[in-house]
Amino acid sequence: MMKERDTLFLIALVGFGAVIMSGLAVLKQWIIILPLALAMAFLAVLLFYQNRKKAIHISESLEKWAFIAALILFIVSFILLYRPA
């Protein structure tokens, strides 16, 4: 259990590092990088609290909805790519 907490803490540190690097990139290309920085900030906080039951439930729910959204976008992209001219 302690090893799992250590791993989650290190993953959260990586998330916070991604937020910092995204923030530095925002200074140059803010219109492209700002959504990435906001998403990484949200994910870093979510990763930091993964040892609590409520956060685990929220992340599993978000994972399910992200999979559904990715599947729908994948299907739509194939429809748009291979539609008859």
C-alpha positions as CSV (number, residue, x, y, z in Angstrom):
1,M,0.0,0.0,0.0
2,M,2.8,2.4,0.8
3,K,4.6,1.7,-2.5
4,E,1.3,2.5,-4.3
5,R,1.1,5.9,-2.5
6,D,4.7,6.6,-3.4
7,T,4.0,5.8,-7.1
8,L,0.9,8.0,-7.0
9,F,2.9,10.9,-5.5
10,L,5.6,10.6,-8.2
11,I,2.9,10.5,-10.9
12,A,1.4,13.7,-9.3
13,L,4.8,15.3,-9.4
14,V,5.0,14.5,-13.1
15,G,1.6,16.1,-13.6
16,F,2.6,19.2,-11.8
17,G,5.8,19.3,-14.0
18,A,3.6,19.1,-17.1
19,V,1.6,22.0,-15.8
20,I,4.7,24.1,-15.3
21,M,6.1,23.3,-18.7
22,S,2.7,24.0,-20.3
23,G,2.6,27.3,-18.5
24,L,6.0,28.2,-20.0
25,A,4.7,27.3,-23.4
26,V,1.6,29.4,-22.8
27,L,3.8,32.5,-22.8
28,K,4.6,32.0,-26.5
29,Q,1.6,30.2,-27.9
30,W,-1.3,30.7,-25.5
31,I,-4.2,30.1,-27.9
32,I,-3.0,26.5,-28.5
33,I,-1.4,25.5,-25.2
34,L,-3.9,27.1,-22.7
35,P,-6.5,24.2,-23.0
36,L,-3.6,21.7,-22.5
37,A,-2.4,23.6,-19.4
38,L,-5.8,23.7,-17.9
39,A,-6.4,20.0,-18.6
40,M,-3.0,19.0,-17.1
41,A,-3.7,21.1,-14.0
42,F,-7.0,19.2,-13.5
43,L,-5.4,15.9,-14.1
44,A,-2.5,16.7,-11.7
45,V,-4.9,17.5,-8.9
46,L,-6.9,14.4,-9.7
47,L,-3.8,12.3,-9.6
48,F,-2.6,13.8,-6.3
49,Y,-5.9,12.7,-4.6
50,Q,-6.0,9.1,-6.0
51,N,-5.6,7.6,-2.6
52,R,-9.1,8.8,-1.6
53,K,-12.2,6.8,-2.5
54,K,-14.2,9.7,-4.0
55,A,-11.4,10.7,-6.3
56,I,-11.1,7.2,-7.5
57,H,-14.8,7.1,-8.3
58,I,-14.6,10.4,-10.2
59,S,-11.5,9.4,-12.2
60,E,-13.2,6.1,-13.2
61,S,-16.3,7.9,-14.3
62,L,-14.2,10.4,-16.3
63,E,-12.3,7.6,-17.8
64,K,-15.5,6.0,-19.0
65,W,-16.8,9.2,-20.5
66,A,-13.4,9.9,-22.2
67,F,-13.5,6.5,-23.8
68,I,-17.0,7.1,-25.1
69,A,-16.0,10.5,-26.5
70,A,-12.9,9.1,-28.1
71,L,-14.9,6.3,-29.7
72,I,-17.5,8.7,-31.1
73,L,-14.8,11.1,-32.4
74,F,-13.0,8.1,-34.0
75,I,-16.3,7.0,-35.7
76,V,-17.1,10.5,-36.9
77,S,-13.5,11.0,-38.3
78,F,-13.8,7.8,-40.3
79,I,-17.2,8.8,-41.7
80,L,-15.8,12.2,-42.7
81,L,-12.6,10.7,-44.1
82,Y,-14.2,8.0,-46.2
83,R,-17.5,9.6,-47.3
84,P,-18.2,9.6,-51.0
85,A,-17.3,12.7,-52.9
